[in-house]
């Protein structure tokens, strides 16, 4: 009976360790793919209507502002990622913005 209790205790201790090990290994040392996609997002292209329609111009300006904010945020996250991996000379990363 004692052997069965010992095996169960070992099994219960092993499960969290395996879970933690799998979480560590899943990143593979790469930055998040979503951030790489975000920093390579193309800038919005203006249409001809922005020259004559104030609403179209405002919409385009807002889309460019949103694009710039997304790129800046992704770049800041990538910077902090590389800082956590101890990349040399990465000591300039902005702090996360709080909503």
PyMOL commands that set and color helices and strands:
alter all, ss='L'
color gray80, all
select helices_A, chain A and resi 2-25+33-39+48-51+54-84
alter helices_A, ss='H'
color red, helices_A
deselect
rebuild
show_as cartoon
